[in-house]
């Protein structure tokens, strides 16, 4: 009688496939982020005071994190609906998006570096009590707008002055999602700082999956290409197919 009341774990075969497909995507993103940012991670292991080498670490920040994040977004977008998206999709997206993602990432990274420098310089002055809070807000908006702009590029969006204006506007418009992204990023950084190997092996892919879903909503910018627009869905599908077939987003856009 007691055996008949014992709860049974009965999960359909399709559910297990969905779970393992998600785990596979997370592992691919973790490995991809770690490999593409290996010079930065190695440099941080060598010195615990990166601010003493601003030129070296500034160059690494300008060239490495942006393309890897855009490649992760493009991979997650291309992997949607696949049982196990191959690793080559991440490598292909990284190669094809590197230049565009670096160009989009650079202004946001430079703005954050400048804001941090201003905070450190002005915090001891009387003027700093009025200026520092505004600079901190600018830095937070830039940090939150950075992945939104990269998600736009990863989805096949164009690069222009309009992008650098609409990405911060999207952060203000979707304040709750932006706050969620910032809190998630801070928690991941703190956990990785406490346990680097375990944190890098597990957390980035899970956090970037949530970040990608949030940024996809924010990156529509209220244009006709909104999430519910069939034209936008078709355009995103074209970009996704281009990464599977080996063509770049520019090739897909020109078809």
ZALUMDO-309605 format. One line per 3 residues: number of its first residue (from 1); for each residue x, y, z of N, C-alpha, C. Coordinates in pm, 1 decimal. Last residue first. Layout:
<sites>
NUM	X,Y,Z,X,Y,Z,X,Y,Z | ...
</sites>
This chain:
<sites>
255	1949.2,3960.6,-4929.0,1876.0,3868.5,-5017.0,1744.0,3926.7,-5059.7 | 2086.4,4115.4,-4754.0,2082.4,4159.1,-4891.1,2005.7,4068.5,-4982.4 | 2080.0,3989.9,-4513.4,2001.6,4111.4,-4526.4,1988.7,4154.7,-4670.7
252	2258.7,3779.4,-4556.9,2115.8,3750.0,-4537.7,2031.7,3873.7,-4560.0 | 2496.3,3920.8,-4572.6,2450.3,3843.6,-4688.1,2302.2,3815.8,-4678.9 | 2509.4,4021.9,-4313.9,2499.4,4115.6,-4425.0,2448.7,4044.9,-4550.3
249	2537.1,3794.0,-4157.8,2411.9,3866.7,-4151.2,2396.0,3967.9,-4262.7 | 2700.4,3539.0,-4364.1,2697.3,3643.4,-4263.8,2563.4,3712.7,-4262.4 | 2660.3,3183.2,-4396.8,2661.7,3316.9,-4453.5,2652.4,3417.8,-4341.3
246	2631.4,2931.7,-4287.3,2766.0,2984.6,-4302.0,2773.4,3120.9,-4364.8 | 2393.3,2821.9,-4218.0,2445.5,2788.6,-4350.5,2584.0,2844.7,-4376.4 | 2348.2,2925.3,-3966.2,2350.4,2780.5,-3982.3,2417.0,2740.9,-4114.0
243	2350.2,3198.0,-4020.1,2456.3,3142.5,-3936.1,2463.4,2991.2,-3947.8 | 2118.8,3213.7,-4177.7,2247.9,3250.1,-4236.9,2363.3,3197.1,-4154.0 | 1910.5,3151.5,-4006.0,1946.9,3054.4,-4109.5,2082.6,3085.7,-4169.9
240	1910.5,3393.8,-3858.8,1938.5,3266.6,-3793.1,1981.8,3161.2,-3893.6 | 1836.0,3574.8,-4057.9,1967.7,3587.5,-3994.3,2006.4,3457.2,-3926.6 | 1578.0,3478.3,-4113.0,1679.0,3482.2,-4218.6,1818.1,3490.7,-4160.6
237	1452.6,3519.7,-3868.3,1470.4,3383.1,-3915.2,1575.4,3376.4,-4025.9 | 1446.3,3796.1,-3865.2,1528.3,3727.1,-3765.7,1552.3,3583.0,-3806.4 | 1264.2,3834.0,-4078.2,1400.7,3884.9,-4087.2,1492.9,3817.7,-3987.6
234	1035.6,3715.0,-3972.4,1095.2,3658.2,-4092.3,1239.5,3704.8,-4108.7 | 985.4,3885.2,-3758.0,1013.3,3744.4,-3731.7,1080.9,3679.2,-3851.4 | 934.1,4123.1,-3894.8,1051.4,4114.4,-3806.9,1086.5,3969.0,-3779.1
231	699.3,4049.6,-4026.5,816.7,4086.7,-4105.8,942.9,4076.7,-4022.0 | 523.2,4007.7,-3813.4,566.3,3892.9,-3893.8,686.3,3924.7,-3980.6 | 569.8,4149.9,-3497.3,558.3,4180.7,-3639.2,605.4,4062.0,-3721.6
228	618.4,4111.2,-3230.9,498.5,4052.4,-3286.8,479.6,4076.9,-3435.0 | 850.9,4251.9,-3180.9,852.9,4106.2,-3166.7,730.9,4041.8,-3229.8 | 886.4,4502.2,-3443.7,865.0,4456.6,-3308.0,853.9,4305.6,-3304.6
225	963.8,4674.8,-3659.7,1015.1,4539.7,-3642.4,1002.0,4492.2,-3500.6 | 877.5,4931.4,-3629.2,785.4,4835.9,-3690.3,833.3,4693.1,-3677.7 | 1022.2,4996.3,-3295.3,1012.6,5012.7,-3440.0,905.7,4920.4,-3496.4
222	1082.7,4979.3,-3025.2,953.0,5034.0,-3062.0,935.7,5057.2,-3210.4 | 1323.0,4849.6,-2985.4,1325.4,4995.8,-2993.0,1192.1,5056.1,-3034.8 | 1400.9,4588.5,-2964.9,1310.5,4620.6,-3075.7,1294.6,4770.8,-3090.8
219	1556.6,4534.0,-2743.2,1624.8,4577.2,-2865.1,1532.2,4602.9,-2982.0 | 1408.8,4431.2,-2532.7,1447.3,4571.6,-2526.7,1499.6,4622.8,-2660.7 | 1382.0,4163.2,-2604.1,1262.0,4245.4,-2585.7,1297.3,4393.2,-2592.5
216	1647.9,4089.3,-2607.4,1568.9,4075.1,-2731.0,1441.5,4158.7,-2722.5 | 1720.2,4123.4,-2342.7,1770.1,4219.4,-2441.4,1696.2,4207.9,-2574.0 | 1594.9,3902.0,-2221.1,1557.2,4038.2,-2183.8,1597.8,4138.9,-2291.4
213	1727.6,3688.3,-2347.3,1581.8,3699.8,-2357.9,1536.1,3841.9,-2324.4 | 1994.7,3744.8,-2270.4,1955.4,3742.7,-2411.3,1805.0,3758.5,-2428.0 | 1983.9,3712.3,-1993.8,2019.1,3842.3,-2050.8,1975.9,3852.7,-2196.6
210	1928.7,3438.3,-1977.8,1830.4,3534.6,-1926.6,1856.2,3672.7,-1986.7 | 2166.6,3348.2,-2097.0,2037.8,3306.6,-2152.0,1928.1,3402.9,-2107.1 | 2361.9,3452.4,-1930.8,2347.9,3509.6,-2065.3,2218.8,3465.3,-2132.3
207	2331.8,3288.1,-1704.5,2302.9,3431.1,-1695.0,2281.1,3492.5,-1833.1 | 2408.1,3039.1,-1811.8,2274.4,3056.8,-1752.8,2236.7,3204.3,-1747.6 | 2672.6,3095.3,-1896.7,2571.1,3051.9,-1991.9,2429.9,3070.6,-1939.3
204	2805.4,3173.5,-1649.6,2789.3,3264.6,-1764.6,2679.6,3222.8,-1861.0 | 2798.5,2950.6,-1448.2,2713.3,3069.1,-1441.6,2698.2,3149.2,-1570.8 | 2978.1,2727.9,-1487.1,2833.2,2711.0,-1475.3,2755.4,2839.5,-1504.6
201	3247.3,2786.6,-1506.9,3199.1,2664.0,-1570.1,3047.4,2655.4,-1573.9 | 3286.1,3012.7,-1357.6,3300.5,3024.0,-1502.3,3247.1,2900.9,-1574.6 | 3246.3,2897.0,-1098.0,3158.9,3002.0,-1148.4,3164.4,3014.5,-1299.4
198	3456.3,2714.6,-1075.4,3319.0,2665.5,-1071.7,3223.1,2769.1,-1129.6 | 3672.0,2900.8,-1095.0,3659.6,2786.4,-1185.1,3516.3,2735.4,-1190.9 | 3619.1,3107.6,-889.5,3639.3,3135.8,-1033.0,3613.7,3016.4,-1123.7
195	3442.6,3188.0,-644.2,3481.1,3054.7,-693.9,3501.5,3064.3,-844.6 | 3428.9,3465.5,-604.2,3445.5,3376.0,-490.1,3494.2,3237.7,-533.3 | 3394.3,3568.6,-859.7,3508.1,3615.4,-780.2,3534.2,3524.3,-661.3
192	3155.1,3448.1,-927.6,3275.8,3408.1,-1000.3,3400.0,3452.6,-924.4 | 2985.9,3589.4,-753.0,3001.4,3444.7,-737.9,3127.1,3394.8,-809.5 | 3012.6,3852.3,-853.7,3048.6,3821.8,-714.2,3071.6,3672.7,-694.2
189	2919.4,3819.4,-1116.1,3057.3,3864.0,-1092.3,3101.9,3832.6,-950.4 | 2652.0,3744.6,-1064.6,2742.5,3652.2,-1133.4,2887.7,3690.4,-1108.8 | 2555.5,3980.4,-942.2,2555.5,3853.0,-867.7,2652.4,3753.5,-931.5
186	2583.4,4162.9,-1154.1,2657.4,4183.5,-1028.9,2666.2,4053.5,-949.3 | 2404.6,4053.5,-1345.8,2547.4,4066.2,-1374.7,2631.3,4083.1,-1249.6 | 2160.8,4077.3,-1205.7,2210.3,3945.5,-1245.2,2360.1,3949.9,-1274.4
183	2143.6,4355.8,-1187.6,2152.3,4274.8,-1065.2,2207.8,4136.6,-1096.1 | 2125.9,4419.5,-1462.8,2235.6,4471.6,-1380.7,2253.5,4388.0,-1254.1 | 1888.4,4286.7,-1539.3,2015.8,4252.8,-1602.8,2133.8,4298.7,-1518.6
180	1702.1,4419.9,-1376.3,1722.4,4275.3,-1361.9,1856.0,4232.7,-1422.4 | 1721.0,4676.0,-1484.8,1761.6,4654.0,-1346.4,1786.4,4506.2,-1320.0 | 1613.9,4621.2,-1738.4,1751.2,4669.5,-1726.2,1804.1,4648.9,-1584.3
177	1353.1,4549.8,-1668.3,1440.0,4450.8,-1732.2,1586.4,4492.2,-1721.6 | 1270.6,4797.7,-1560.7,1268.5,4677.4,-1477.7,1359.4,4569.4,-1536.0 | 1291.6,4983.7,-1774.7,1374.3,4997.0,-1655.0,1381.4,4870.7,-1570.8
174	1255.9,5029.5,-2058.4,1236.8,4898.8,-1993.5,1323.0,4893.9,-1867.3 | 1330.6,5297.6,-2099.1,1193.3,5254.8,-2126.2,1160.5,5123.6,-2057.0 | 1601.9,5297.4,-2041.7,1511.2,5379.6,-1960.7,1366.5,5333.6,-1977.5
171	1686.9,5120.3,-2241.9,1715.4,5090.7,-2101.4,1622.1,5168.6,-2009.8 | 1610.6,5252.1,-2472.9,1546.8,5124.4,-2441.2,1569.4,5086.0,-2296.2 | 1789.1,5466.2,-2462.8,1645.6,5492.8,-2448.1,1569.8,5364.6,-2412.1
168	2032.4,5333.3,-2513.4,2006.1,5390.5,-2379.8,1858.5,5422.0,-2356.8 | 1956.1,5259.0,-2787.5,1989.1,5157.6,-2686.3,1976.3,5213.9,-2544.3 | 1917.8,5494.4,-2932.2,1800.6,5414.4,-2896.8,1831.7,5306.8,-2793.1
165	2172.1,5599.2,-2972.1,2072.1,5679.6,-2903.8,1956.7,5594.2,-2852.5 | 2310.3,5409.3,-3107.1,2370.3,5457.3,-2982.5,2276.8,5551.6,-2906.6 | 2146.7,5382.7,-3335.6,2160.3,5271.3,-3241.2,2212.1,5319.0,-3106.7
162	2185.1,5619.4,-3475.6,2053.9,5591.9,-3415.7,2061.2,5480.5,-3311.9 | 2432.6,5597.3,-3587.2,2415.5,5688.7,-3474.6,2285.1,5661.5,-3401.0 | 2463.3,5241.9,-3656.7,2455.4,5382.8,-3691.3,2437.6,5466.6,-3567.0
159	2419.4,4924.2,-3788.4,2499.4,5007.7,-3699.9,2487.7,5151.6,-3747.8 | 2130.0,4699.3,-3802.4,2235.2,4783.7,-3856.6,2305.8,4864.7,-3749.6 | 2066.0,4358.9,-3693.3,2038.1,4501.7,-3700.8,2158.0,4580.6,-3751.7
156	2097.8,4089.2,-3651.5,2104.5,4137.0,-3789.1,2075.4,4283.7,-3804.9 | 2111.1,4017.2,-3388.6,1989.7,3983.9,-3459.6,1986.0,4032.9,-3602.7 | 2348.5,4129.9,-3310.1,2344.6,3984.4,-3324.6,2219.5,3939.1,-3398.7
153	2266.2,4397.6,-3286.7,2360.8,4359.6,-3391.9,2356.3,4209.4,-3416.7 | 2096.7,4373.6,-3063.4,2045.0,4428.2,-3189.2,2134.6,4388.4,-3306.5 | 2276.4,4283.4,-2875.3,2165.9,4195.6,-2913.8,2103.3,4242.6,-3044.5
150	2432.3,4512.4,-2853.6,2492.0,4391.1,-2910.0,2384.1,4291.1,-2950.7 | 2251.0,4687.5,-2733.2,2303.7,4719.2,-2865.6,2364.0,4595.7,-2931.7 | 2219.5,4548.0,-2492.1,2103.8,4571.7,-2577.3,2148.7,4602.1,-2719.8
147	2471.2,4550.9,-2370.6,2420.9,4423.7,-2425.7,2297.6,4442.1,-2513.2 | 2476.3,4847.6,-2324.6,2577.8,4773.9,-2402.4,2525.9,4640.2,-2454.9 | 2293.4,4946.0,-2147.7,2264.4,4960.8,-2290.8,2360.0,4880.7,-2377.4
144	2410.7,4898.6,-1898.4,2285.5,4829.1,-1931.6,2253.9,4836.1,-2080.7 | 2633.9,5066.6,-1915.2,2653.0,4923.0,-1891.9,2527.6,4845.1,-1931.3 | 2505.0,5314.5,-1946.4,2593.0,5263.3,-2052.1,2614.2,5112.9,-2038.1
141	2371.6,5334.3,-1702.3,2293.5,5330.0,-1825.6,2376.5,5274.3,-1940.8 | 2595.2,5344.2,-1532.6,2500.2,5233.0,-1522.0,2414.2,5220.8,-1647.5 | 2715.8,5587.1,-1614.6,2788.4,5460.5,-1627.5,2693.5,5341.6,-1622.2
138	2514.9,5769.7,-1545.3,2555.4,5756.9,-1685.6,2626.8,5624.3,-1707.8 | 2516.9,5734.8,-1266.8,2396.1,5701.9,-1343.1,2430.1,5682.6,-1490.3 | 2774.0,5831.0,-1211.2,2741.4,5691.5,-1180.6,2617.1,5647.6,-1258.4
135	2744.4,6098.1,-1279.8,2838.1,6015.2,-1356.2,2808.6,5867.4,-1333.5 | 2564.5,6180.7,-1082.8,2524.0,6185.2,-1223.5,2613.8,6097.0,-1309.6 | 2721.9,6143.3,-847.9,2597.4,6067.7,-868.9,2551.2,6067.2,-1014.0
132	2944.7,6328.7,-904.8,2963.3,6184.1,-900.2,2832.0,6107.3,-915.7 | 2859.9,6596.0,-881.2,2887.0,6539.4,-1013.2,2888.6,6387.7,-1011.0 | 2820.4,6659.0,-613.6,2713.4,6687.9,-709.2,2731.9,6616.3,-841.5
129	3052.4,6575.5,-491.3,2924.8,6537.0,-430.9,2807.0,6562.6,-524.0 | 3260.4,6697.8,-635.6,3229.0,6557.2,-659.2,3096.5,6513.6,-601.1 | 3313.7,6947.4,-547.6,3228.2,6935.8,-664.6,3183.4,6792.0,-689.4
126	3498.4,6886.6,-351.2,3365.6,6932.8,-310.4,3266.8,6920.1,-426.4 | 3683.2,6580.1,-414.4,3658.8,6723.1,-428.9,3517.3,6758.0,-385.1 | 3704.0,6308.3,-412.9,3765.7,6379.5,-300.2,3743.4,6529.7,-306.7
123	3589.0,6223.6,-651.5,3524.0,6185.2,-525.1,3580.7,6259.6,-405.3 | 3709.3,6272.4,-893.7,3630.0,6378.9,-834.2,3574.6,6345.9,-696.2 | 3850.6,6036.5,-967.9,3919.6,6165.6,-961.9,3842.3,6268.7,-880.7
120	3662.4,5831.8,-963.5,3783.1,5818.3,-882.5,3852.0,5953.1,-864.4 | 3479.1,5937.6,-1150.8,3437.4,5910.4,-1012.9,3559.7,5902.4,-921.3 | 3633.9,5949.4,-1383.6,3580.6,6072.0,-1324.6,3540.5,6052.0,-1179.5
117	3678.0,5673.8,-1425.6,3790.9,5764.1,-1402.2,3744.9,5893.5,-1337.5 | 3416.1,5591.0,-1476.1,3487.0,5538.9,-1358.5,3606.0,5627.6,-1323.9 | 3371.8,5731.4,-1715.5,3289.1,5758.1,-1597.8,3357.4,5709.3,-1470.2
114	3560.3,5616.8,-1888.4,3568.1,5759.2,-1857.9,3488.8,5793.1,-1731.8 | 3460.6,5354.5,-1893.1,3596.4,5380.7,-1843.8,3611.6,5527.6,-1804.6 | 3207.9,5400.6,-2008.3,3216.0,5345.5,-1872.8,3354.4,5371.7,-1812.3
111	3287.9,5497.1,-2260.7,3207.3,5581.0,-2172.9,3213.0,5532.2,-2028.4 | 3423.6,5274.4,-2362.8,3496.9,5398.6,-2339.5,3419.9,5491.6,-2245.4 | 3206.6,5096.0,-2384.0,3319.0,5065.0,-2295.7,3398.1,5190.8,-2263.2
108	3047.4,5230.6,-2573.1,2994.6,5203.9,-2439.9,3107.5,5174.2,-2340.8 | 3218.9,5241.7,-2801.3,3170.3,5364.6,-2735.8,3117.6,5341.0,-2595.0 | 3271.2,4951.3,-2850.0,3375.1,5047.1,-2811.5,3320.3,5173.7,-2745.6
105	3056.1,4800.0,-2946.9,3093.2,4789.4,-2806.5,3185.2,4902.8,-2760.9 | 3046.0,4850.5,-3219.5,2931.9,4888.3,-3136.9,2970.9,4892.5,-2989.7 | 3292.8,4746.9,-3299.9,3260.6,4887.1,-3327.6,3144.0,4935.3,-3241.0
102	3264.3,4479.5,-3220.2,3369.5,4562.4,-3160.1,3341.3,4710.6,-3181.0 | 3055.7,4397.7,-3389.1,3034.0,4399.5,-3244.6,3139.3,4484.6,-3173.7 | 3179.9,4417.8,-3638.6,3062.0,4499.1,-3609.4,3037.0,4508.8,-3459.6
99	3392.4,4228.1,-3610.3,3418.5,4368.7,-3643.2,3300.4,4457.4,-3603.5 | 3255.1,3981.8,-3537.2,3362.6,4040.2,-3457.1,3376.8,4190.2,-3482.9 | 3065.8,3835.5,-3670.5,3019.2,3953.7,-3598.9,3130.9,4030.4,-3529.8
96	3200.1,3620.4,-3783.9,3126.5,3710.0,-3872.2,3083.9,3839.4,-3803.5 | 3316.9,3490.1,-3563.0,3400.5,3536.2,-3675.0,3327.1,3641.1,-3758.8 | 3093.7,3432.2,-3406.3,3201.7,3515.8,-3352.5,3286.7,3572.4,-3465.6
93	2947.3,3263.6,-3573.3,2890.7,3392.7,-3535.8,2998.6,3486.3,-3483.0 | 3124.6,3046.7,-3583.9,3090.0,3118.1,-3706.3,3034.2,3256.3,-3674.1 | 3129.0,2963.1,-3316.0,3252.9,3006.5,-3380.7,3223.8,3088.2,-3505.8
90	2856.6,2894.9,-3285.0,2916.7,3000.0,-3202.0,3042.8,3053.9,-3268.7 | 2833.7,2690.5,-3471.6,2749.2,2808.3,-3484.4,2805.4,2924.5,-3403.4 | 2998.4,2487.6,-3383.9,3046.3,2569.9,-3495.2,2958.9,2692.3,-3517.8
87	2858.8,2342.5,-3200.2,2950.1,2444.5,-3150.1,2994.0,2537.6,-3262.1 | 2510.9,2287.3,-3294.0,2654.4,2256.2,-3293.2,2739.4,2374.7,-3248.2 | 2230.2,2248.5,-3086.3,2294.5,2334.0,-3185.4,2445.5,2309.8,-3180.1
84	2022.7,2009.0,-3037.4,2158.6,2037.8,-2992.2,2228.8,2117.6,-3102.0 | 1760.0,2074.4,-3125.9,1783.0,1985.7,-3012.9,1921.3,2009.7,-2953.6 | 1640.8,2404.9,-3196.2,1726.7,2291.3,-3228.0,1743.0,2204.3,-3104.8
81	1496.9,2618.3,-3093.8,1424.0,2515.6,-3167.2,1508.0,2395.9,-3206.2 | 1766.3,2830.6,-3109.0,1626.5,2820.0,-3069.9,1555.0,2718.2,-3158.1 | 2017.2,2874.6,-3202.7,1991.8,2745.2,-3140.0,1846.8,2726.9,-3099.5
78	2022.3,3136.7,-3287.6,2026.6,3032.2,-3389.5,1992.2,2895.1,-3332.5 | 2019.2,3261.0,-3035.8,1911.0,3286.3,-3130.3,1905.6,3177.3,-3236.6 | 2255.6,3166.7,-2929.8,2130.2,3133.6,-2861.4,2011.0,3157.1,-2953.1
75	2431.7,3283.6,-3118.8,2424.7,3137.8,-3103.9,2293.2,3097.4,-3037.8 | 2390.8,3556.4,-3075.1,2359.7,3499.6,-3206.4,2347.7,3347.8,-3198.5 | 2481.5,3574.4,-2808.3,2343.1,3607.7,-2841.0,2302.4,3545.2,-2974.4
72	2750.2,3499.4,-2847.3,2664.1,3419.9,-2759.0,2516.8,3447.0,-2787.9 | 2835.6,3706.8,-3013.9,2835.7,3569.9,-3064.7,2747.4,3479.4,-2978.8 | 2814.3,3920.7,-2835.1,2730.5,3918.3,-2955.0,2723.1,3778.2,-3014.2
69	3012.8,3841.4,-2652.9,2874.2,3852.1,-2608.2,2778.6,3850.7,-2727.7 | 3239.8,3852.4,-2815.7,3201.3,3724.6,-2755.4,3056.7,3727.8,-2707.1 | 3248.5,4127.6,-2889.6,3224.4,4023.3,-2990.2,3182.2,3889.2,-2930.7
66	3286.6,4238.4,-2613.6,3175.1,4270.5,-2702.5,3148.3,4164.9,-2808.1 | 3530.7,4137.5,-2496.0,3398.5,4102.5,-2442.1,3283.3,4127.3,-2538.4 | 3757.6,4230.1,-2681.1,3720.6,4091.7,-2650.4,3577.7,4070.9,-2601.1
63	3818.8,4504.1,-2730.2,3819.2,4408.1,-2841.1,3761.3,4271.2,-2808.0 | 3811.9,4660.9,-2503.0,3753.9,4714.5,-2625.3,3734.7,4607.1,-2732.3 | 3950.5,4514.6,-2314.8,3807.8,4536.7,-2293.8,3739.2,4588.1,-2420.0
60	4209.7,4529.0,-2423.8,4142.3,4399.8,-2412.7,3991.7,4416.6,-2396.0 | 4258.2,4804.2,-2397.0,4256.4,4742.8,-2530.4,4185.6,4607.7,-2527.7 | 4252.4,4826.3,-2118.2,4154.6,4898.5,-2198.6,4142.7,4840.6,-2338.1
57	4472.9,4678.4,-2045.7,4340.6,4623.8,-2014.7,4230.6,4698.8,-2089.9 | 4673.6,4851.4,-2153.1,4667.0,4709.7,-2187.8,4527.1,4654.4,-2164.6 | 4618.0,5103.2,-2035.5,4624.1,5088.0,-2180.5,4605.2,4942.5,-2222.2
54	4624.5,5064.8,-1752.5,4500.3,5104.1,-1821.3,4503.7,5081.4,-1971.8 | 4741.5,4919.6,-1523.3,4780.0,4899.1,-1663.9,4660.6,4936.7,-1751.6 | 4624.7,4961.9,-1284.9,4763.0,5008.4,-1297.5,4816.0,4991.4,-1440.7
51	4384.8,4833.6,-1295.3,4384.2,4978.8,-1318.0,4524.7,5037.4,-1326.6 | 4428.7,4571.4,-1219.6,4430.5,4603.7,-1363.3,4432.4,4753.1,-1391.2 | 4547.3,4414.7,-991.3,4527.2,4559.0,-996.6,4531.1,4604.7,-1142.2
48	4622.1,4158.8,-998.2,4496.4,4185.0,-931.2,4466.7,4335.0,-924.7 | 4768.3,3982.8,-1269.4,4766.3,4101.6,-1183.9,4627.6,4120.5,-1125.5 | 4717.7,3725.0,-1368.6,4855.8,3770.2,-1347.5,4860.2,3888.4,-1252.2
45	4448.3,3703.0,-1400.6,4512.8,3612.4,-1307.4,4654.9,3656.7,-1274.4 | 4401.5,3891.0,-1597.4,4346.4,3916.5,-1464.0,4403.8,3822.6,-1359.6 | 4521.5,3760.2,-1812.3,4581.4,3884.3,-1761.5,4528.9,3918.1,-1622.7
42	4343.1,3547.2,-1847.8,4482.0,3520.2,-1809.7,4548.5,3644.5,-1752.1 | 4113.3,3687.6,-1926.3,4110.9,3608.7,-1803.5,4252.3,3578.2,-1754.2 | 4206.6,3800.3,-2168.2,4163.6,3886.6,-2058.4,4163.2,3811.8,-1925.9
39	4263.7,3567.3,-2321.8,4370.4,3665.0,-2289.2,4333.4,3756.3,-2172.8 | 3998.4,3442.3,-2325.4,4110.7,3381.9,-2254.0,4224.2,3480.8,-2226.7 | 3761.4,3498.9,-2445.7,3812.6,3598.1,-2350.6,3933.3,3546.3,-2272.7
36	3711.3,3275.2,-2599.5,3727.8,3403.3,-2667.7,3779.9,3513.6,-2576.1 | 3687.5,3078.8,-2395.0,3793.8,3070.9,-2496.1,3817.3,3206.4,-2561.7 | 3462.3,3162.9,-2242.2,3593.2,3143.5,-2178.6,3706.8,3145.4,-2280.9
33	3258.2,3170.5,-2434.1,3294.6,3292.7,-2362.4,3433.1,3280.6,-2300.7 | 3256.7,2895.4,-2509.4,3283.6,3001.0,-2606.1,3326.5,3130.3,-2539.8 | 3188.8,2766.2,-2270.0,3318.2,2739.3,-2333.2,3354.6,2850.4,-2431.1
30	2931.5,2879.9,-2228.5,3036.9,2889.7,-2127.6,3175.1,2870.9,-2189.9 | 2798.3,2802.5,-2463.5,2818.8,2945.3,-2435.4,2929.1,2963.7,-2332.6 | 2800.5,2523.9,-2425.6,2865.8,2582.7,-2543.4,2894.4,2730.0,-2519.9
27	2649.1,2502.6,-2189.6,2789.0,2460.1,-2190.6,2864.5,2519.9,-2308.4 | 2400.0,2598.6,-2279.8,2469.6,2666.9,-2170.9,2617.8,2630.8,-2170.3 | 2337.3,2406.4,-2473.7,2356.2,2546.2,-2512.2,2433.9,2622.1,-2405.8
24	2312.8,2176.6,-2309.8,2413.8,2181.8,-2415.2,2441.0,2325.6,-2458.2 | 2091.8,2244.6,-2154.0,2221.6,2225.5,-2089.4,2334.9,2234.8,-2192.2 | 1898.6,2245.3,-2358.9,1929.1,2369.4,-2286.5,2064.5,2359.5,-2217.4
21	1904.8,1975.2,-2428.7,1936.2,2076.4,-2529.8,1971.2,2209.0,-2463.6 | 1822.4,1858.2,-2192.5,1960.9,1838.0,-2235.4,2000.9,1935.3,-2344.4 | 1552.8,1948.3,-2190.6,1644.1,1980.1,-2080.4,1788.6,1967.8,-2125.0
18	1449.4,1838.2,-2427.5,1449.2,1983.2,-2409.6,1547.8,2024.6,-2300.5 | 1478.3,1566.5,-2372.6,1548.5,1624.7,-2486.8,1558.1,1775.7,-2473.4 | 1301.3,1542.4,-2158.3,1444.0,1520.2,-2135.7,1526.4,1578.8,-2249.4
15	1063.2,1593.6,-2298.8,1105.4,1685.5,-2192.6,1253.3,1669.2,-2161.7 | 1043.4,1374.9,-2471.3,1063.0,1507.8,-2528.3,1108.6,1609.0,-2425.1 | 989.2,1172.0,-2285.9,1116.3,1172.2,-2359.2,1146.3,1309.5,-2418.6
12	843.9,1288.3,-1976.2,836.1,1243.4,-2114.6,972.0,1253.6,-2181.8 | 886.5,1167.2,-1655.9,913.6,1277.9,-1747.5,914.6,1222.8,-1888.5 | 797.1,1080.7,-1360.5,759.8,1037.7,-1494.3,773.1,1157.7,-1587.7
9	871.4,972.2,-1062.8,921.7,1073.4,-1154.8,898.5,1023.8,-1297.2 | 623.8,905.4,-820.3,707.3,858.5,-929.9,747.4,975.6,-1020.0 | 567.4,869.2,-469.1,564.5,951.4,-592.1,663.1,899.5,-695.7
6	399.9,596.9,-324.3,529.8,660.2,-344.5,527.7,740.3,-474.7 | 172.6,450.8,-299.6,161.4,594.0,-274.2,293.3,667.3,-299.8 | 252.3,191.7,-337.4,166.5,249.7,-439.9,152.6,401.0,-423.7
3	394.0,140.5,-106.8,467.9,150.2,-232.3,383.8,215.0,-341.2 | 195.2,119.9,82.2,285.0,234.1,90.6,360.7,251.8,-40.1 | 83.7,-119.4,0.0,0.0,0.0,0.0,87.4,124.7,0.0
</sites>
